Amino acid sequence: MKRLIILFFFTLSCDNHVNIDFINGYWEIVSVSKNNEFIKEYPFSNAVDFFMIDSLNNGFRKKIKPKINGSFEITLHEIPISIKNNNNSYEIKYFSAGNQYTETINRLDKNRLIIKNSEGIIFSYKRFEKYFNDGK
């Protein structure tokens, strides 16, 4: 009976429902891993990924550089993307310079984003917070 209760709560915690609206905004990379081994950890990153998705799940991903004063240095490089629900597995499709590739969203909530590419490399992000909180 104890195992059944544990299994029940484990199943609830593994709910695969993803609210795609959470992807909109600024994400700071935390780590890159493969096969449960860290390839690289980022205690600090000077670039942030910005996602903007519309109601049709189309949009773009862009690299930006945050500045100490709270503004951003915007790059011209912007990758068009679309997000598709593939049997409760959400995929980000990228369209860049005639190439198309796909990544899978492993986790997405208000504060965390985990994406896996076709080579099995996992990118973990946290919601970016500006450098100084001035109370605004």
N, C-alpha and C positions, 0 to 999 in steps of 0.2 A: 504494500500500500504506500509506503514511504517513497519508493521509486516512482510510483505512478504520479504522486503529487509533485515530485521534483521534475519529472518529464512534462507535466502539465505546465508548470511555471516556465520551464525552459522553452517550450513551444510558444508560449505567449511572448516571451522576450525576443524571439526570433521572427517576429512579424515582419514580413518583407514589404509592407506597404511603404511607399516612398512619396513624399509630398514634393513634387518637382519645383514648386514655387520657392522652396528653400535654397535652391541653387543660385538664384539671383543675388548678386552682390560680390563682395571681395573675399577671397580665400588665400590664406597664407600656407605654403607647404610646410609640413612638419617632418615628414620622413618619406623615404623610398625603400621598398623592400621587395624581396622575391623569395619564394619557398621558405617563408617564415624567418628569413634572415635580413637584417637591415643592410642596405647598400649604402645609404647616406641618411644622416639626420641633420636637420636644419634648426639650430638654436636661434638663428636669425636669418632672414632672407631679405634681400634688398628688392625683390620683385614680388608682386602679388598677382594672382589670376582673377580677372573680373569676368563674371558670367552675366549675360542678360538674355533671358528667354521670354518670348511673348506667350499669349494664350494658346497659340497653336504649336507650342514647344519648338519654335524656331528662334534662332538668335545668333549670338557670337560669343567667343571667348577671346580675351585680350590680356596681354601682359602689361602691367603698369608698375610704376615705381613710386611708393609713398615717400613724401617729404616730411621732415620734422615739423613743419608748420601746419600739417594736416591736409595739404593739397597733394596732388598727384602729378607725376610726369607721365604723360600718356604716350604710348608708342603708336606708330602708324600700323603696326602689324595686328590684324584682326582676323580671326579664323571663323568663318560661318559654321554654325552647328545646328543640329536638330536632335531632339531627344525622342526616342521611340520606346514604347512599352512592348517588350517581347516576352509574353507569358510571365508577367510580374517581374521581369528582369529589365531594368531600364538601361538603354544603350545611348551613348552620345556618339553621334555620327559627325565626323569632321570632314570638311570640304576645303582642301588647300591646294592651290596651284595644280588643279587637275587631278589630284590624288584624293582618295577617300579612305578613311580608316575609322575604326570603331573602338570605343572603350566602354566598359561596363561599370555602372554605379553600384558599388558593393554596399555603401551606406551613405545616407544623406539625412541629416536632421538640421535643426537650427544652428548648431555650432560645429558640426563635423561632416566632412565629405571624404569618402574613400572611393577611388577610381582604380580599376584594373585594366591594363591594356592587353593586346593580343599575345604579347610575349610573357604574360604572367607577372609583370611588374606592377606593384601596387603603390599608388601615390596617396598619402594621407595628408589632409588639409584641416586646418582649423579656421573658423571665421576670423577674418582680420579685424583687429581693433587698432584704432589710431594710436600713435606713439604716446601722446600726452592727453589725458582726459581733463579738459578745461571746464567740465561741468555742463557742457552743452549737449 
